């Protein structure tokens, strides 16, 4: 695919670079959309006035090309949608995530499946665990217990986790910012220097830029137009999955504007 080929051309020390994050997309205010998707916004305030789809997408970070997306009701956690995306990660790759994805049941299956697949996320500055070894200044190897909760959640998805896991913790402080910390499965200090890992994590912002290109430039402010759940459309990429267990996955494709005019050139399928 375009996205995988672009990631293959611009690697980080032999690893194709991807990112996963959540976002939301507007859909028309139909009865079916309201019933299944629900209204966005805070429940305490009554939600928004129209249905909003919650989505997690896998993106080739250095080209902003979408590989796949999983979506469904607004009130579901984006992490649940992200689990659908892990099989799309190729061997010899790394996926960058924000700290909302921290958890053994979320991160360990990424590295356990496939060959040489890694993850990188932000951690807490007061990170706690059993220190195994000092790898360098502010660069440590830790062992963590896998909680019964994490093992139970992973087992429900067909993944048996061990009782412990090993992670690398890199602390750093950029002038003018608060002290920060990243955690990763890249434990080989010779192959993956700490300063390069820190710089790599900050490429996560490319996700926001990529989402902006899709939602602002490609869609030109047009909401996903379908009145029916089974026909929700998204722009670009290869495919997406509606997280709708009772009816199974659904393919989606790009929709034309309501007035029948052609899509902006940037949004047309090639």
C-alpha positions as CSV (number, residue, x, y, z in Angstrom):
1,X,0.0,0.0,0.0
2,X,1.0,3.6,-0.4
3,X,1.2,4.1,3.4
4,X,3.4,1.1,4.1
5,X,5.6,1.9,1.1
6,X,6.1,5.4,2.3
7,X,7.0,4.2,5.8
8,X,9.4,1.7,4.3
9,X,11.3,4.4,2.5
10,X,11.9,6.6,5.6
11,X,12.9,4.4,8.5
12,X,14.3,5.1,12.0
13,X,17.3,2.8,12.4
14,X,15.7,0.1,10.3
15,X,12.2,0.5,11.7
16,X,9.2,1.8,9.8
17,X,7.6,4.6,11.9
18,X,3.9,4.7,12.6
19,X,1.6,6.4,15.0
20,X,-1.9,5.7,16.5
21,X,-4.2,8.2,18.1
22,X,-7.8,8.9,18.5
23,X,-10.0,11.6,16.9
24,X,-13.6,12.3,16.2
25,X,-15.6,12.9,13.0
26,X,-19.0,14.5,12.5
27,X,-21.9,12.6,11.0
28,X,-25.4,13.7,9.9
29,X,-28.1,13.9,12.6
30,X,-30.1,10.8,11.7
31,X,-32.1,8.6,14.1
32,X,-29.9,5.6,13.3
33,X,-26.7,7.5,13.9
34,X,-28.0,8.9,17.2
35,X,-29.1,5.5,18.4
36,X,-25.8,3.7,17.6
37,X,-23.1,6.4,17.8
38,X,-24.6,8.7,20.4
39,X,-23.9,12.3,21.0
40,X,-20.4,13.7,21.5
41,X,-19.3,15.9,24.4
42,X,-19.6,15.6,28.1
43,X,-22.5,13.6,29.4
44,X,-23.0,16.0,32.3
45,X,-23.7,18.8,29.9
46,X,-26.0,16.7,27.7
47,X,-23.6,16.1,24.9
48,X,-23.4,17.7,21.5
49,X,-26.4,18.4,19.3
50,X,-25.4,15.8,16.7
51,X,-23.8,12.4,16.6
52,X,-20.0,12.2,16.6
53,X,-18.0,9.1,15.7
54,X,-14.9,8.2,17.8
55,X,-12.1,6.8,15.8
56,X,-8.5,5.5,16.2
57,X,-6.3,5.5,13.1
58,X,-2.9,4.0,12.2
59,X,-0.8,6.5,10.3
60,X,2.6,6.4,8.6
61,X,4.0,9.3,10.5
62,X,6.6,10.6,8.1
63,X,4.2,10.8,5.1
64,X,0.8,11.4,6.9
65,X,-0.8,8.5,5.0
66,X,-3.5,6.6,6.8
67,X,-3.0,2.8,6.9
68,X,-6.3,1.8,8.6
69,X,-8.9,3.1,11.0
70,X,-11.3,1.6,13.5
71,X,-14.4,3.5,14.7
72,X,-17.7,3.4,16.5
73,X,-19.8,5.0,19.2
74,X,-18.5,8.1,20.8
75,X,-18.6,6.9,24.4
76,X,-16.4,3.9,23.8
77,X,-12.7,4.2,24.7
78,X,-10.4,4.9,21.7
79,X,-7.9,2.3,23.1
80,X,-10.5,-0.4,22.3
81,X,-10.6,0.7,18.7
82,X,-6.8,0.8,18.6
83,X,-6.6,-2.9,19.3
84,X,-8.1,-3.5,15.9
85,X,-5.2,-1.8,14.3
86,X,-2.2,-3.8,15.8
87,X,-2.5,-6.5,13.1
88,X,-1.9,-3.8,10.5
89,X,1.6,-3.1,11.9
90,X,4.3,-4.7,9.8
91,X,7.4,-6.5,11.0
92,X,10.4,-4.2,11.7
93,X,8.3,-1.2,12.8
94,X,7.7,1.1,15.7
95,X,4.4,2.7,16.7
96,X,4.4,6.0,18.7
97,X,1.5,6.5,21.2
98,X,0.5,9.0,23.8
99,X,0.3,8.1,27.5
100,X,-3.4,7.2,27.3
101,X,-2.2,3.9,25.8
102,X,0.0,3.0,28.8
103,X,-0.7,-0.5,30.0
104,X,0.8,-4.0,29.6
105,X,-2.4,-5.3,28.0
106,X,-2.2,-2.6,25.3
107,X,1.6,-2.4,24.7
108,X,2.9,-5.9,25.2
109,X,0.8,-7.5,22.4
110,X,2.3,-5.1,19.9
111,X,5.8,-6.4,20.6
112,X,4.8,-10.0,21.1
113,X,3.1,-10.3,17.7
114,X,5.1,-10.3,14.5
115,X,8.9,-9.8,14.3
116,X,10.8,-6.9,15.7
117,X,7.7,-4.7,16.4
118,X,8.2,-2.0,19.0
119,X,6.3,0.8,20.8
120,X,7.2,4.2,22.2
121,X,5.0,6.3,24.6
122,X,5.2,9.0,27.2
123,X,5.6,8.0,30.8
124,X,5.4,9.6,34.2
125,X,8.4,11.4,35.5
126,X,8.0,9.6,38.8
127,X,8.1,6.2,37.0
128,X,8.2,3.3,39.5
129,X,9.5,-0.2,39.0
130,X,12.4,-2.5,39.8
131,X,15.6,-1.0,38.4
132,X,17.5,-3.7,36.5
133,X,20.4,-1.7,35.0
134,X,21.6,1.9,34.3
135,X,22.0,2.2,30.6
136,X,23.3,5.7,30.7
137,X,22.6,9.1,32.1
138,X,18.8,9.3,32.7
139,X,18.5,6.1,30.8
140,X,17.4,3.0,32.7
141,X,16.1,-0.5,32.3
142,X,13.1,-1.5,34.5
143,X,11.2,-4.6,35.3
144,X,7.4,-4.2,35.9
145,X,4.8,-6.6,37.2
146,X,1.9,-7.4,34.8
147,X,-1.2,-6.9,36.9
148,X,-3.9,-9.5,37.0
149,X,-6.2,-7.0,35.4
150,X,-3.9,-6.5,32.4
151,X,-3.4,-10.3,32.0
152,X,-7.2,-10.8,32.1
153,X,-7.9,-8.1,29.5
154,X,-5.2,-9.5,27.2
155,X,-6.4,-13.0,27.6
156,X,-9.9,-11.9,26.6
157,X,-8.3,-10.9,23.3
158,X,-6.4,-14.2,22.9
159,X,-3.0,-13.0,24.2
160,X,-1.3,-14.7,27.2
161,X,1.0,-12.2,29.0
162,X,3.9,-13.2,31.3
163,X,4.0,-12.1,34.9
164,X,6.6,-9.4,34.3
165,X,7.8,-7.2,31.5
166,X,11.0,-5.2,30.8
167,X,10.9,-1.6,29.6
168,X,13.4,1.2,28.9
169,X,12.8,4.6,30.6
170,X,14.5,7.7,29.3
171,X,14.1,11.0,31.3
172,X,14.9,14.3,29.8
173,X,14.4,18.0,30.3
174,X,14.1,20.6,27.5
175,X,14.8,24.2,28.4
176,X,11.5,26.0,29.0
177,X,9.5,22.8,29.5
178,X,8.7,20.5,32.3
179,X,10.8,17.4,32.9
180,X,9.6,14.6,30.7
181,X,9.9,10.8,30.4
182,X,9.4,8.3,27.5
183,X,9.1,4.6,27.9
184,X,9.8,2.1,25.1
185,X,10.5,-1.5,24.1
186,X,13.7,-0.4,22.4
187,X,16.0,-1.8,25.0
188,X,19.2,-2.1,22.9
189,X,21.2,1.0,24.0
190,X,23.8,0.5,21.3
191,X,21.3,0.2,18.4
192,X,18.9,2.8,19.7
193,X,20.6,5.8,21.4
194,X,18.5,7.6,24.0
195,X,18.7,11.1,22.4
196,X,17.4,9.8,19.1
197,X,14.5,8.0,20.8
198,X,13.5,11.2,22.5
199,X,13.5,13.1,19.2
200,X,11.6,10.3,17.6
201,X,8.8,10.5,20.2
202,X,8.2,14.1,19.4
203,X,7.4,13.1,15.8
204,X,4.1,12.0,17.4
205,X,2.8,15.5,16.6
206,X,2.8,14.5,12.9
207,X,-0.4,12.6,13.8
208,X,-2.2,15.9,14.6
209,X,-0.9,17.4,11.4
210,X,-2.1,14.4,9.4
211,X,-5.5,14.5,11.0
212,X,-5.7,18.2,10.2
213,X,-5.0,17.5,6.6
214,X,-7.7,14.8,6.4
215,X,-10.4,16.8,8.3
216,X,-9.7,20.3,7.1
217,X,-8.0,20.0,3.6
218,X,-9.4,16.7,2.2
219,X,-12.9,16.9,3.6
220,X,-13.1,20.7,3.3
221,X,-15.3,20.7,6.4
222,X,-17.7,18.2,4.9
223,X,-19.1,15.8,7.6
224,X,-19.1,12.1,7.0
225,X,-22.3,12.1,5.0
226,X,-24.1,8.7,5.5
227,X,-27.4,8.5,7.4
228,X,-26.7,4.8,8.1
229,X,-24.1,3.2,10.2
230,X,-23.3,0.6,7.6
231,X,-22.3,3.2,5.0
232,X,-20.2,5.7,7.0
233,X,-17.5,7.1,4.7
234,X,-14.0,8.2,5.5
235,X,-11.3,9.8,3.2
236,X,-8.1,8.2,1.9
237,X,-6.3,5.2,3.3
238,X,-7.0,1.6,2.5
239,X,-9.9,0.6,4.7
240,X,-11.5,1.2,8.0
241,X,-13.5,-1.0,10.4
242,X,-16.7,-0.1,12.1
243,X,-16.5,-1.6,15.6
244,X,-19.9,-3.2,15.4
245,X,-19.5,-6.7,16.8
246,X,-23.1,-7.8,16.1
247,X,-22.8,-7.1,12.4
248,X,-19.1,-7.5,11.7
249,X,-16.5,-5.2,10.1
250,X,-17.5,-2.9,7.2
251,X,-15.5,-1.4,4.4
252,X,-15.8,2.4,4.0
253,X,-14.9,4.7,1.2
254,X,-14.8,8.4,0.2
255,X,-18.2,10.2,-0.2
256,X,-19.0,13.0,-2.5
257,X,-20.4,16.3,-1.1
258,X,-24.2,16.5,-0.6
259,X,-24.6,18.9,-3.6
260,X,-23.2,16.3,-5.9
261,X,-20.1,18.4,-6.7
262,X,-16.8,16.6,-7.2
263,X,-14.5,16.2,-4.3
264,X,-11.5,18.5,-3.8
265,X,-8.6,17.2,-5.9
266,X,-6.6,16.4,-2.8
267,X,-9.3,14.0,-1.6
268,X,-10.0,12.0,-4.7
269,X,-8.9,8.4,-4.9
270,X,-5.9,7.8,-7.2
